[in-house]
Amino acid sequence: MTDVTVREAELQDLPVRILVVEDDPGMRTLLTRALQADGYRVRAVPDARAMWQALETETADLLILDVMMPGMNGLDLCRNLRQGGVKGGLEDETFTSMPIIIVSARGEELDRVLGLELGADDYVAKPFGQKELLARVRAVLRRGQQAPVAAAGRPRREVINFAGWSLDLRRRELFDPNGATVEISGAEHDLLVSFLDNPQRVIGRDRLLELSRTRLGDVSDRSIDVLVSRLRRKLGSESESLIRTVRGQGYIFTAPIERV
């Protein structure tokens, strides 16, 4: 599938492509107009089938998913995309890292946690203001565009090794001890970089949210706990000791790191 990254689109002065999946015609129109007015190129479809057809024609730089839709709901779509889009007939590794914002009238904490557990980069509860939505869209896209900045102005080396793993900062790719690529979302990448920038130091939850520039629904301890849980699953069986919980304080990344 031919694709143009967000950064390449920016350099070529191309509008960022957003695909909206929303079954309510009025909300679909509202979202489309708000995003187009902010300079994005928007396609809007009513359901899962139309989403897969749209992605087959052209991929997207950001996906906005409603939850309550006929047929396959937004949570199932998010899960399938993070698994590579296999069930949609479009097996493609780009889906595992495609930024996803879930919008839903179901705004309870358990609903938000579930959406984040399934791999969404953000979860916005309806009703929401246009300015809030646009700010969240920009934040999610910004996380995908920007390379993390080194602390205290130090030059950033491009690869960080830890416990047999390697993180390529330039390509935003994580490799396990066997050299296999492990797909991580933009939020997971930013959280891992925050740990790698502060090894062997206890970091509070609020500070982690600030460091990783994460915007996960309502900012709460539960939000960062969900993101840490997602990252631990990606890091495998030794992750509990690699990212250790410090009761009442936060987390500490225990492994030595090497920048190359």
Secondary structure as GFF3:
##gff-version 3
##sequence-region A 1 260
A	DSSP	alpha_helix	6	11	.	.	.	ID=ss1
A	DSSP	beta_strand	17	21	.	.	.	ID=ss2
A	DSSP	alpha_helix	25	37	.	.	.	ID=ss3
A	DSSP	beta_strand	41	45	.	.	.	ID=ss4
A	DSSP	alpha_helix	48	57	.	.	.	ID=ss5
A	DSSP	beta_strand	62	66	.	.	.	ID=ss6
A	DSSP	alpha_helix	74	82	.	.	.	ID=ss7
A	DSSP	three_ten_helix	86	88	.	.	.	ID=ss8
A	DSSP	three_ten_helix	93	96	.	.	.	ID=ss9
A	DSSP	beta_strand	100	104	.	.	.	ID=ss10
A	DSSP	alpha_helix	109	117	.	.	.	ID=ss11
A	DSSP	beta_strand	122	125	.	.	.	ID=ss12
A	DSSP	alpha_helix	130	145	.	.	.	ID=ss13
A	DSSP	three_ten_helix	151	153	.	.	.	ID=ss14
A	DSSP	beta_strand	159	162	.	.	.	ID=ss15
A	DSSP	beta_strand	165	168	.	.	.	ID=ss16
A	DSSP	beta_strand	173	175	.	.	.	ID=ss17
A	DSSP	beta_strand	181	182	.	.	.	ID=ss18
A	DSSP	alpha_helix	186	197	.	.	.	ID=ss19
A	DSSP	beta_strand	202	203	.	.	.	ID=ss20
A	DSSP	alpha_helix	205	211	.	.	.	ID=ss21
A	DSSP	alpha_helix	221	235	.	.	.	ID=ss22
A	DSSP	alpha_helix	239	242	.	.	.	ID=ss23
A	DSSP	beta_strand	243	246	.	.	.	ID=ss24
A	DSSP	beta_strand	250	253	.	.	.	ID=ss25
A	DSSP	beta_strand	257	259	.	.	.	ID=ss26
###
